[in-house]
Amino acid sequence: MRLGLVVTPSSTPRALMRLISSMLAVSIKNSMSRSRPCVCWPLPFSQASGEAGSPESAMTNPEIKVLDKGFVRVIDHMGSDLSVVNAARVSFGKQKEAFDEGDAKLVAYLAEHEHTSPFRHTALTLHVKAPIFVFRQWMKHRIGSEFNEISGRYVEFPEDEFFVPATFRRQAKVNKQGSEGEIDQANGPRAMESYLESCRGAVAHYKELLSLGVCREQARCVLPVALYSEVYWTVSLQAVAHFIRLRADGHAQWEIQQYAAAVRQVVEPIYPVGLKALLADRKG
Ligand SMILES: Cc1cc2nc3c(=O)[nH]c(=O)nc-3n(C[C@H](O)[C@H](O)[C@H](O)COP(=O)(O)OP(=O)(O)OC[C@H]3O[C@@H](n4cnc5c(N)ncnc54)[C@H](O)[C@@H]3O)c2cc1C
């Protein structure tokens, strides 16, 4: 990112830091407020416009829309199914240029026998917009994962950027942390009113605190976990398969299941054989 700084001999280090901070804040704010068209994933990466992994692909890769305002989008990726087998083959001093049926068997063997290190010679960076309560669960996936998140200390959160569910589920009877079905139809409208009043009220208080001169880092403390945030997530193929296995499962919260499905949709075209092998063997 070019900041266009003008440094004069009288610039003190502290003044420079203040200048960089304010320019960074403007840049983050602009990127947050930019409207992005949400479209369904049309083609595997190899057929999409812009070579996958190239700087242009980060601009042209479409978002997969998730929940009411979220998305998952590929920013960059490294390696392929071939990188996995070549990482394994270096053990006996061999390397291949093209992936064939024998390689698919080797990938399946590696996954089945937990020879997992070759799957880690890969990396994928996703840009994700999700509610904070989803990221609380997502960020428990620490191994082979790196996160960078938009900062409420730099950025003022926009209004109405909180998750609104389409329906309200009941507490599950058996799975103590889960949910099932829907609440009584008669209670639906009042539940929605209550939910919206609470979120909008919190945002109104946040704005009021800012207008009273309270700093962003304190004012944000009143905001709800339904608020959307944005994250860059970089993971290895092994780590992303582990995430999909746990979070696309019916025991995970429905909302994060939707993200796990979207993540799977973008990962599959990049590492089709490796992902299938890791998920089939319940390893990752
Ligand atoms: C349905 C569901 C319900 C959950 N409920 C809760 C909850 O109520 N409260 C809560 O706090 N969390 C909860 N979690 C989060 C869960 O405990 C895990 O933290 C999360 O799923 C990430 O999985 P992980 O630890 O395997 O991932 P990672 O942290 O990415 O670890 C990947 C793998 O690395 C290995 N590993 C990681 N750390 C170590 C270590 N210290 N030593 C040795 N090996 C290690 C393990 O094999 C691990 O599977 C829940 C998860 C799910 C899927």
The ligand as a Gaussian input file, in Angstrom:
#p B3LYP/6-31G(d) Opt

LIG

0 1
 C      -19.271000     -28.438000      17.996000
 C      -18.194000     -27.710000      18.735000
 C      -18.433000     -27.209000      19.996000
 C      -17.445000     -26.514000      20.695000
 N      -17.718000     -25.995000      21.935000
 C      -16.773000     -25.262000      22.580000
 C      -17.040000     -24.667000      23.855000
 O      -18.119000     -24.818000      24.412000
 N      -16.072000     -23.913000      24.434000
 C      -14.837000     -23.744000      23.855000
 O      -13.985000     -23.059000      24.431000
 N      -14.562000     -24.306000      22.659000
 C      -15.480000     -25.050000      22.014000
 N      -15.192000     -25.601000      20.793000
 C      -13.867000     -25.370000      20.207000
 C      -12.980000     -26.648000      20.274000
 O      -12.682000     -27.003000      21.610000
 C      -11.670000     -26.388000      19.514000
 O      -10.926000     -25.390000      20.187000
 C      -11.909000     -25.928000      18.094000
 O      -12.826000     -26.766000      17.453000
 C      -10.603000     -25.928000      17.318000
 O      -10.201000     -27.257000      17.143000
 P       -8.711000     -27.692000      17.397000
 O       -8.268000     -27.395000      18.793000
 O       -8.607000     -29.130000      16.958000
 O       -7.953000     -26.736000      16.350000
 P       -6.483000     -26.169000      16.392000
 O       -6.264000     -25.297000      17.577000
 O       -6.274000     -25.551000      15.068000
 O       -5.588000     -27.460000      16.574000
 C       -5.438000     -28.410000      15.510000
 C       -4.905000     -29.712000      16.077000
 O       -3.592000     -29.496000      16.571000
 C       -3.386000     -30.307000      17.717000
 N       -3.096000     -29.444000      18.871000
 C       -3.552000     -28.191000      19.087000
 N       -3.082000     -27.705000      20.237000
 C       -2.316000     -28.677000      20.762000
 C       -1.592000     -28.788000      21.960000
 N       -1.565000     -27.815000      22.873000
 N       -0.927000     -29.926000      22.198000
 C       -0.940000     -30.939000      21.308000
 N       -1.636000     -30.914000      20.157000
 C       -2.312000     -29.791000      19.888000
 C       -4.654000     -31.111000      17.954000
 O       -4.528000     -32.353000      17.312000
 C       -5.696000     -30.275000      17.256000
 O       -6.818000     -31.028000      16.820000
 C      -16.164000     -26.319000      20.100000
 C      -15.927000     -26.840000      18.828000
 C      -16.907000     -27.519000      18.141000
 C      -16.612000     -28.039000      16.760000

